[in-house]
Amino acid sequence: MTHDEVFQKVTVVIANHFEVNAEDVTEAMNIKDDLNADSISVMEFVLELEEEFGTEISDEDAEKIETVGAAVDYITKNIA
């Protein structure tokens, strides 16, 4: 799976989870700041990513994912 394909899937998850327009999602977006996510919302988002990509993301790795781009990079390198 290419970086762009992963980004498209992550964008759909973000749009559904955070109720934003998919067109507004960029790799530079900070999950906590730009999407107003609290710690519970972030963990729910990570669970949705795990389900979407059929994998498990450790709590330690999940804490390092602060931007949309970081999520895409992590998935591209470790899963796709």
Residue frames relative to the residue before (quaternion, step in Angstrom):
aa qw qx qy qz dx dy dz
M 1.0000 0.0000 0.0000 0.0000 0.00 0.00 0.00
T 0.3919 -0.7416 0.4986 0.2187 3.57 -0.81 1.02
H 0.6917 -0.4542 0.3676 0.4244 3.53 -1.36 0.26
D 0.6731 0.5042 -0.2952 0.4533 3.59 0.91 -0.94
E 0.6418 0.5171 -0.3249 0.4639 3.60 1.01 -0.79
V 0.6408 0.5064 -0.3171 0.4820 3.57 1.01 -0.83
F 0.6386 0.5316 -0.3276 0.4498 3.59 0.92 -0.89
Q 0.6488 0.5214 -0.3225 0.4508 3.59 0.92 -0.86
K 0.6747 0.4831 -0.2974 0.4722 3.60 0.92 -0.87
V 0.6454 0.5090 -0.3155 0.4742 3.59 0.97 -0.87
T 0.6168 0.5563 -0.3335 0.4459 3.59 1.02 -0.80
V 0.6510 0.5055 -0.3119 0.4726 3.59 0.96 -0.86
V 0.6421 0.5127 -0.3234 0.4693 3.60 0.94 -0.86
I 0.6660 0.4997 -0.3005 0.4651 3.59 0.90 -0.91
A 0.6522 0.5240 -0.3192 0.4451 3.58 0.87 -0.93
N 0.6927 0.4658 -0.2734 0.4779 3.58 0.94 -0.86
H 0.7120 0.4787 -0.2691 0.4375 3.56 0.85 -0.97
F 0.7949 0.3021 -0.1416 0.5068 3.57 0.85 -0.99
E 0.3820 -0.7628 0.4491 0.2655 3.57 1.34 0.11
V 0.4323 0.6317 -0.5106 0.3915 3.53 0.73 1.19
N 0.5794 -0.5629 0.4454 0.3860 3.56 -1.26 0.31
A 0.5251 -0.6512 0.4519 0.3098 3.57 -0.88 0.96
E 0.6258 0.5617 -0.3328 0.4268 3.59 1.08 -0.74
D 0.6714 0.5127 -0.2896 0.4500 3.59 1.18 -0.53
V 0.5657 0.6188 -0.3780 0.3926 3.58 1.25 -0.32
T 0.0150 -0.7814 0.6236 -0.0170 3.56 -0.92 1.01
E 0.6150 -0.5583 0.4006 0.3869 3.57 -1.20 0.39
A 0.6386 0.5476 -0.3212 0.4348 3.59 1.17 -0.52
M 0.4896 0.6845 -0.4294 0.3277 3.61 1.21 -0.32
N 0.3070 -0.7152 0.6002 0.1847 3.52 -1.01 0.93
I 0.4854 -0.7101 0.4276 0.2782 3.56 -0.67 1.11
K 0.7196 0.4309 -0.2601 0.4784 3.58 0.88 -0.89
D 0.7449 0.4298 -0.2343 0.4533 3.57 0.81 -1.00
D 0.7686 0.3905 -0.2066 0.4627 3.58 0.70 -1.08
L 0.7526 0.3466 -0.2007 0.5226 3.58 1.12 -0.61
N 0.3887 -0.7622 0.4390 0.2743 3.58 1.36 0.18
A 0.2998 0.7753 -0.4967 0.2497 3.57 0.99 0.90
D 0.2639 -0.7198 0.6159 0.1813 3.54 -0.99 0.88
S 0.7417 -0.4271 0.2656 0.4438 3.59 -1.27 0.12
I 0.6348 0.5192 -0.3344 0.4643 3.60 1.03 -0.71
S 0.6606 0.5095 -0.3017 0.4616 3.56 0.93 -0.90
V 0.6278 0.5268 -0.3306 0.4681 3.58 1.04 -0.76
M 0.6696 0.4893 -0.3081 0.4661 3.60 0.89 -0.88
E 0.6251 0.5193 -0.3365 0.4757 3.61 1.04 -0.71
F 0.6256 0.5350 -0.3215 0.4680 3.56 1.06 -0.79
V 0.6511 0.5060 -0.3093 0.4737 3.59 0.94 -0.88
L 0.6364 0.5189 -0.3280 0.4672 3.60 0.98 -0.79
E 0.6469 0.5078 -0.3174 0.4721 3.58 1.02 -0.77
L 0.6264 0.5170 -0.3378 0.4756 3.59 1.04 -0.72
E 0.6313 0.5356 -0.3285 0.4545 3.57 0.98 -0.86
E 0.6693 0.4940 -0.2906 0.4729 3.55 0.95 -0.88
E 0.6631 0.5235 -0.3004 0.4427 3.59 0.90 -0.94
F 0.7940 0.3049 -0.1439 0.5059 3.58 0.93 -0.92
G 0.4406 -0.7408 0.4280 0.2721 3.60 1.28 0.18
T 0.6006 0.5421 -0.3589 0.4655 3.54 0.92 0.89
E 0.3747 -0.6850 0.5613 0.2745 3.53 -1.33 -0.11
I 0.1707 -0.7602 0.6211 0.0849 3.56 -0.97 0.93
S 0.4183 -0.7259 0.4834 0.2537 3.57 -0.63 1.11
D 0.6238 -0.5380 0.4057 0.3960 3.58 -1.20 0.52
E 0.6302 0.5486 -0.3276 0.4411 3.56 1.03 -0.83
D 0.6818 0.4621 -0.2832 0.4913 3.59 0.94 -0.88
A 0.6267 0.5555 -0.3365 0.4306 3.59 0.99 -0.82
E 0.6381 0.5398 -0.3275 0.4405 3.59 1.03 -0.75
K 0.6621 0.5161 -0.2954 0.4561 3.59 1.16 -0.60
I 0.6126 0.5500 -0.3479 0.4486 3.58 1.23 -0.39
E 0.0150 0.8402 -0.5384 0.0636 3.56 -0.17 1.32
T 0.7714 0.2579 -0.1483 0.5626 3.58 1.16 -0.52
V 0.6532 -0.4820 0.3976 0.4278 3.54 -1.30 0.26
G 0.6483 0.5336 -0.3101 0.4458 3.58 0.96 -0.88
A 0.6384 0.5195 -0.3258 0.4653 3.58 1.02 -0.77
A 0.6286 0.5209 -0.3313 0.4731 3.58 1.05 -0.74
V 0.6584 0.5057 -0.3011 0.4691 3.58 0.93 -0.92
D 0.6574 0.5107 -0.3073 0.4611 3.59 0.91 -0.92
Y 0.6448 0.5243 -0.3219 0.4537 3.59 0.92 -0.91
I 0.6889 0.4744 -0.2849 0.4681 3.57 0.81 -0.99
T 0.6471 0.5258 -0.3263 0.4453 3.60 0.92 -0.88
K 0.7227 0.4490 -0.2484 0.4630 3.59 0.91 -0.90
N 0.8074 0.3497 -0.1444 0.4528 3.57 0.91 -0.88
I 0.7975 0.3150 -0.1302 0.4978 3.55 1.12 -0.52
A 0.7413 0.4609 -0.2541 0.4164 3.54 0.57 -1.19
